[in-house]
Amino acid sequence: MLTKIITEGTTNIEVPIPDENSSFPPSSAAVFYNPAMKTNRDMAVAAIACFSKNEPDYTYLDALSASGIRGLRIANEVGLNTTMSDWEGNSVELIKRNIELNDLTNCTALKRNANVVMYDGSYDITDLDPFGTPAPFLDAACYSTKRLLCVTATDTAPLCGAHKKAGIRNYAAVPLKTEYYPEMGVRILMGAVARTLAKYDKSMTPLLSYASAHYVRLFVSVKKGIVKADKCLENMGFVSHCFNCGSRSWKHGLAVHIEEKCPVCDHKTTLAGPLWLGRLHDREFCELVLDEIEKREFKIIDKLIFSCRDELEIPMHYDVHKVCKMLGITAMSTVDLIFALKEKGFQASRTHFSGISFKTDAGMEDIKRVARELVNHD
């Protein structure tokens, strides 16, 4: 295995050199290292640094370490006592070399199955960053985590409804492919995490969650307690979507009654869930992360955090182009439509999900009416 030494953040790391003649993805290499996920790791460093501030004794587990870059950066740049585990012998040997390369004394590298590591011990912070779905590791991670659970999922097709049956198998929830599919993925994953934590009498509070490119990422604060776990589950529910007029509604609960006919156009509606209907971010935590990003000069990701911070806490965003297409009008500016909705007395905001998405407490018919008026006025 040919390798080279690179620097990510302030951490040096020896990584495999990909075969230029190979058409296989990075995941097929002997040791997996994905440079495209650097911003994901930057976010982890900033968020975990904020969460563990003034708590230097917190323990951190990088449960599926591969090259070890995530755990190495947390150990080196945040200073936490870090455990890195991987089942692949080449990965563990490379991690050990990288620990020496950075002169780290707060790291341990284990050649063990990730689930065994998590069931055998408990960690203040657990980070799941698998290639694909985190579903096979969620139970062990929820059992093991004491304070903060970080989860990445790259199986966006099952989460967002494109591969519906796989979504049902992996997350015990029915996803739905709609124009707000990225948020569907975040809320399906978050719901699965909340229900799994509840099995171990634990609750969660979302600090930061987002969909970016080909993955979904969650940071949730974890607390122990039966009452807290029961209260947390009150954020679960179902979404009802009408594919005819675009109207959507939601109802909290794990056993709910929702009308089969759309109240707007009388067409049959389709259900998604159970999924998380609560907030996706904590505004104060986002502010702390923004400060940390500025301090560390992680400039690329500040726009994402600004958008997360300023989003309305309302389930399921709208797509401006979808609205305009249904009306048969030329696509308009997202900013202009948001401003027009606010002028009519509605709440409205942009979202991080896409440049043409927005959230509002207005219903679909009100959105269409405001959009028509905006076009006619122009």
C-alpha positions as CSV (number, residue, x, y, z in Angstrom):
1,M,0.0,0.0,0.0
2,L,1.5,3.3,-1.2
3,T,1.0,6.2,1.2
4,K,1.7,9.9,1.5
5,I,1.6,12.4,4.3
6,I,-1.0,15.2,4.1
7,T,-2.2,17.9,6.6
8,E,-5.8,18.4,7.5
9,G,-6.7,21.1,10.0
10,T,-3.5,21.1,12.0
11,T,-3.1,17.3,12.0
12,N,-0.6,15.4,9.9
13,I,-1.8,12.1,8.5
14,E,-0.4,9.3,6.4
15,V,-3.0,8.2,3.9
16,P,-3.1,5.7,1.1
17,I,-2.4,6.9,-2.4
18,P,-5.4,5.9,-4.6
19,D,-4.7,3.9,-7.8
20,E,-5.1,6.3,-10.7
21,N,-5.9,3.5,-13.0
22,S,-8.7,2.1,-10.8
23,S,-12.3,2.9,-11.3
24,F,-13.3,1.6,-7.9
25,P,-14.5,4.1,-5.2
26,P,-12.2,5.1,-2.3
27,S,-14.2,2.7,0.0
28,S,-12.7,-0.3,-1.9
29,A,-9.1,0.6,-1.0
30,A,-7.3,-1.2,1.8
31,V,-7.7,1.8,4.1
32,F,-10.5,4.2,3.5
33,Y,-9.8,7.9,3.3
34,N,-12.2,10.4,1.7
35,P,-10.8,13.9,1.1
36,A,-14.3,15.1,0.1
37,M,-15.5,14.7,3.7
38,K,-13.0,17.2,5.1
39,T,-15.8,19.8,5.7
40,N,-17.7,17.1,7.6
41,R,-14.6,16.6,9.8
42,D,-14.0,20.3,10.2
43,M,-17.6,20.6,11.5
44,A,-17.0,17.7,13.9
45,V,-13.9,19.4,15.3
46,A,-15.7,22.7,15.8
47,A,-18.9,21.2,17.2
48,I,-17.2,18.8,19.6
49,A,-14.8,21.5,20.7
50,C,-17.8,23.6,21.7
51,F,-19.6,20.7,23.4
52,S,-16.6,19.7,25.4
53,K,-15.3,23.1,26.3
54,N,-14.1,23.2,30.0
55,E,-14.5,19.4,30.1
56,P,-11.0,18.1,29.1
57,D,-11.7,14.6,30.7
58,Y,-14.4,13.8,28.2
59,T,-13.8,10.5,26.3
60,Y,-14.3,10.3,22.6
61,L,-14.9,7.2,20.4
62,D,-14.3,7.2,16.7
63,A,-16.1,3.8,16.3
64,L,-15.4,3.2,12.6
65,S,-12.0,4.8,12.2
66,A,-10.7,3.7,8.8
67,S,-7.6,5.9,8.2
68,G,-8.2,7.5,11.7
69,I,-8.3,11.1,10.5
70,R,-11.4,12.0,12.4
71,G,-10.3,10.6,15.7
72,L,-6.7,11.9,15.2
73,R,-8.0,15.4,14.6
74,I,-10.3,15.3,17.7
75,A,-7.3,14.1,19.8
76,N,-4.9,16.6,18.4
77,E,-7.1,19.7,17.8
78,V,-9.6,19.4,20.6
79,G,-7.5,17.5,23.1
80,L,-9.9,14.8,24.1
81,N,-9.0,11.3,25.3
82,T,-9.7,9.4,22.1
83,T,-10.3,5.8,21.2
84,M,-10.2,4.7,17.6
85,S,-11.4,1.3,16.5
86,D,-11.5,-0.6,13.2
87,W,-11.8,-4.2,12.2
88,E,-9.3,-3.9,9.4
89,G,-5.7,-4.7,10.4
90,N,-4.2,-2.3,7.8
91,S,-6.3,0.5,9.2
92,V,-5.2,0.0,12.8
93,E,-1.5,-0.2,11.8
94,L,-1.9,3.0,9.9
95,I,-3.7,4.7,12.8
96,K,-0.9,3.7,15.2
97,R,1.7,5.2,12.8
98,N,-0.3,8.4,12.6
99,I,-0.5,8.6,16.4
100,E,3.3,8.5,16.5
101,L,3.5,11.0,13.6
102,N,1.6,13.6,15.7
103,D,3.2,12.7,19.0
104,L,-0.2,12.0,20.6
105,T,-0.4,10.5,24.1
106,N,-4.2,10.7,24.4
107,C,-5.0,8.1,21.8
108,T,-5.8,4.4,21.8
109,A,-6.2,2.3,18.6
110,L,-8.2,-1.0,18.8
111,K,-8.6,-3.8,16.2
112,R,-12.1,-4.8,17.2
113,N,-15.7,-4.9,15.9
114,A,-17.3,-1.4,16.4
115,N,-20.4,-2.9,18.1
116,V,-18.2,-4.9,20.5
117,V,-16.2,-1.8,21.5
118,M,-19.4,0.2,22.2
119,Y,-21.2,-2.6,24.1
120,D,-18.0,-3.2,26.2
121,G,-17.6,0.4,27.3
122,S,-19.2,3.8,27.6
123,Y,-17.9,7.1,26.1
124,D,-18.9,10.7,26.7
125,I,-18.9,11.3,23.0
126,T,-19.5,8.6,20.3
127,D,-19.0,9.3,16.6
128,L,-20.5,7.0,13.9
129,D,-19.2,7.7,10.5
130,P,-19.7,4.5,8.5
131,F,-19.6,4.0,4.7
132,G,-23.3,3.8,4.1
133,T,-26.0,3.3,6.7
134,P,-25.3,3.7,10.5
135,A,-28.3,1.4,11.2
136,P,-26.2,-1.7,12.2
137,F,-24.4,0.4,14.8
138,L,-27.2,2.6,16.2
139,D,-28.2,0.2,19.1
140,A,-24.6,-0.1,20.4
141,A,-23.9,3.6,20.0
142,C,-27.1,4.6,21.9
143,Y,-26.3,2.1,24.6
144,S,-22.7,3.4,24.9
145,T,-23.1,7.2,24.6
146,K,-23.3,9.3,27.8
147,R,-23.3,12.9,26.6
148,L,-23.1,13.5,22.8
149,L,-23.9,11.3,19.8
150,C,-22.6,12.2,16.4
151,V,-24.0,10.3,13.4
152,T,-23.2,10.4,9.6
153,A,-25.4,8.6,7.1
154,T,-24.4,8.4,3.4
155,D,-27.4,6.1,2.5
156,T,-29.4,9.1,1.4
157,A,-31.6,7.2,-1.1
158,P,-33.2,5.0,1.6
159,L,-33.5,7.9,4.0
160,C,-35.1,10.2,1.5
161,G,-37.5,7.8,0.0
162,A,-35.8,6.9,-3.3
163,H,-35.2,3.4,-2.1
164,K,-38.3,3.1,0.1
165,K,-38.0,-0.6,1.1
166,A,-34.4,-0.2,2.2
167,G,-35.5,2.9,4.3
168,I,-38.1,0.8,6.0
169,R,-35.7,-2.0,6.7
170,N,-32.9,0.2,8.0
171,Y,-34.9,2.7,10.0
172,A,-38.2,1.1,10.8
173,A,-40.0,4.1,9.2
174,V,-41.6,4.9,5.9
175,P,-39.7,7.6,4.0
176,L,-41.4,9.6,1.2
177,K,-39.7,11.0,-1.9
178,T,-40.9,14.6,-2.1
179,E,-39.4,18.0,-3.0
180,Y,-38.3,18.2,0.6
181,Y,-36.5,14.9,0.5
182,P,-33.3,16.2,2.2
183,E,-35.3,17.2,5.3
184,M,-37.1,13.9,5.1
185,G,-33.8,12.1,5.4
186,V,-32.7,14.2,8.4
187,R,-36.0,13.6,10.2
188,I,-36.2,9.9,9.5
189,L,-32.6,9.4,10.8
190,M,-33.3,11.6,13.8
191,G,-36.4,9.7,14.6
192,A,-34.6,6.4,14.5
193,V,-31.9,7.7,16.9
194,A,-34.6,9.1,19.3
195,R,-36.4,5.7,19.4
196,T,-33.2,3.7,19.8
197,L,-32.0,6.0,22.7
198,A,-35.4,5.6,24.4
199,K,-34.9,1.8,24.6
200,Y,-32.0,2.6,27.0
201,D,-34.0,5.2,28.9
202,K,-32.2,8.1,27.2
203,S,-33.4,11.3,25.6
204,M,-31.8,13.5,23.0
205,T,-31.7,17.2,22.2
206,P,-30.7,18.1,18.7
207,L,-27.8,20.6,18.6
208,L,-27.1,20.7,14.9
209,S,-28.3,18.6,12.0
210,Y,-28.0,19.0,8.3
211,A,-28.1,17.4,4.9
212,S,-25.1,18.3,2.7
213,A,-24.2,16.8,-0.7
214,H,-24.4,13.0,-0.3
215,Y,-24.8,12.6,3.4
216,V,-26.9,13.5,6.5
217,R,-25.1,14.5,9.8
218,L,-26.5,14.8,13.3
219,F,-25.1,16.1,16.6
220,V,-27.5,15.3,19.5
221,S,-27.0,15.8,23.2
222,V,-27.8,12.7,25.2
223,K,-29.2,12.5,28.8
224,K,-30.3,9.6,30.9
225,G,-33.7,9.3,32.5
226,I,-37.0,7.6,31.9
227,V,-39.1,10.8,32.2
228,K,-36.8,12.6,29.8
229,A,-36.9,9.7,27.3
230,D,-40.8,9.7,27.4
231,K,-40.8,13.4,26.9
232,C,-38.4,13.1,24.0
233,L,-40.7,10.7,22.2
234,E,-43.4,13.3,22.1
235,N,-41.5,14.8,19.2
236,M,-42.2,11.8,17.1
237,G,-45.0,11.8,14.5
238,F,-46.1,11.4,10.9
239,V,-46.2,13.7,7.8
240,S,-49.2,13.6,5.4
241,H,-48.4,14.7,1.9
242,C,-50.6,15.4,-1.1
243,F,-48.9,14.8,-4.4
244,N,-51.7,16.5,-6.3
245,C,-51.6,20.0,-4.7
246,G,-48.4,19.9,-2.7
247,S,-50.1,20.4,0.6
248,R,-48.6,18.8,3.7
249,S,-49.4,18.4,7.4
250,W,-48.1,16.6,10.3
251,K,-49.3,15.1,13.6
252,H,-47.4,14.2,16.7
253,G,-47.6,10.7,18.2
254,L,-46.7,7.1,17.4
255,A,-50.3,6.0,16.9
256,V,-52.2,8.7,15.1
257,H,-55.3,9.2,13.0
258,I,-54.8,11.3,9.8
259,E,-57.5,11.8,7.2
260,E,-56.9,9.9,4.0
261,K,-58.2,12.8,1.8
262,C,-56.4,16.1,1.4
263,P,-58.4,18.9,3.0
264,V,-57.4,21.3,0.2
265,C,-58.0,19.3,-3.0
266,D,-59.7,16.1,-1.7
267,H,-57.1,13.8,-3.3
268,K,-55.7,10.8,-1.4
269,T,-52.7,11.7,0.8
270,T,-49.6,9.6,1.5
271,L,-48.0,9.1,4.9
272,A,-44.3,9.2,6.0
273,G,-43.0,8.2,9.4
274,P,-42.6,7.8,12.2
275,L,-40.1,10.6,12.1
276,W,-38.8,13.5,14.2
277,L,-41.0,16.6,14.2
278,G,-39.1,18.6,16.7
279,R,-36.4,21.2,16.1
280,L,-33.3,20.3,14.2
281,H,-30.9,22.8,15.7
282,D,-30.1,24.7,18.9
283,R,-29.6,28.4,18.1
284,E,-27.2,29.0,20.9
285,F,-25.1,26.0,20.0
286,C,-25.0,27.2,16.4
287,E,-23.7,30.6,17.6
288,L,-20.9,28.8,19.6
289,V,-20.0,26.7,16.6
290,L,-19.8,29.8,14.4
291,D,-17.4,31.4,16.9
292,E,-15.3,28.2,16.9
293,I,-15.3,28.1,13.1
294,E,-14.0,31.7,12.9
295,K,-11.3,31.0,15.5
296,R,-10.1,27.9,13.6
297,E,-10.6,29.6,10.2
298,F,-12.9,26.9,8.8
299,K,-14.3,29.4,6.4
300,I,-16.1,27.0,4.0
301,I,-18.7,25.8,6.5
302,D,-19.8,29.0,8.2
303,K,-22.6,29.7,5.6
304,L,-24.1,26.3,6.4
305,I,-24.2,27.0,10.1
306,F,-25.7,30.5,9.5
307,S,-28.5,28.9,7.5
308,C,-29.1,26.2,10.1
309,R,-29.2,28.9,12.9
310,D,-31.8,31.1,11.1
311,E,-34.2,28.4,9.9
312,L,-37.7,28.4,11.2
313,E,-38.5,25.5,13.5
314,I,-41.3,24.2,11.3
315,P,-41.2,20.7,9.7
316,M,-40.8,20.3,5.9
317,H,-39.6,23.0,3.7
318,Y,-41.0,24.2,0.3
319,D,-39.2,24.4,-3.1
320,V,-39.7,27.7,-5.0
321,H,-39.3,26.0,-8.4
322,K,-41.9,23.3,-7.5
323,V,-44.4,26.0,-6.4
324,C,-43.9,28.0,-9.6
325,K,-44.2,24.9,-11.7
326,M,-47.5,24.0,-10.2
327,L,-48.8,27.5,-10.9
328,G,-47.4,27.5,-14.4
329,I,-45.4,30.6,-13.8
330,T,-41.7,31.6,-14.3
331,A,-39.5,30.7,-11.3
332,M,-39.0,33.6,-9.0
333,S,-36.4,34.6,-6.4
334,T,-36.5,32.7,-3.1
335,V,-35.7,35.9,-1.3
336,D,-38.6,37.8,-3.0
337,L,-41.1,35.1,-2.1
338,I,-40.0,35.0,1.5
339,F,-40.2,38.8,1.7
340,A,-43.7,38.7,0.2
341,L,-44.9,36.1,2.7
342,K,-43.6,38.2,5.6
343,E,-45.4,41.2,4.2
344,K,-48.6,39.2,4.4
345,G,-48.0,38.4,8.1
346,F,-46.5,34.9,7.7
347,Q,-43.3,33.7,9.2
348,A,-40.8,32.6,6.5
349,S,-37.0,31.9,6.3
350,R,-34.5,30.3,4.0
351,T,-33.1,26.9,4.8
352,H,-29.7,25.2,4.5
353,F,-31.2,22.4,2.4
354,S,-30.9,24.2,-0.9
355,G,-30.8,27.7,-2.4
356,I,-34.4,27.5,-3.6
357,S,-35.9,26.1,-0.4
358,F,-37.8,28.0,2.3
359,K,-39.8,27.4,5.4
360,T,-43.1,29.1,6.4
361,D,-46.1,28.8,8.6
362,A,-48.3,29.6,5.5
363,G,-50.2,26.7,4.0
364,M,-49.7,25.7,0.3
365,E,-52.8,27.6,-0.9
366,D,-51.5,30.8,0.8
367,I,-48.1,30.3,-0.7
368,K,-49.6,30.0,-4.1
369,R,-51.8,33.0,-3.6
370,V,-48.8,35.1,-2.5
371,A,-46.7,33.8,-5.4
372,R,-49.4,34.7,-8.0
373,E,-49.8,38.2,-6.5
374,L,-46.0,38.6,-6.7
375,V,-45.9,37.7,-10.4
376,N,-48.9,39.9,-11.2
377,H,-47.4,42.8,-9.3
378,D,-44.2,42.5,-11.3
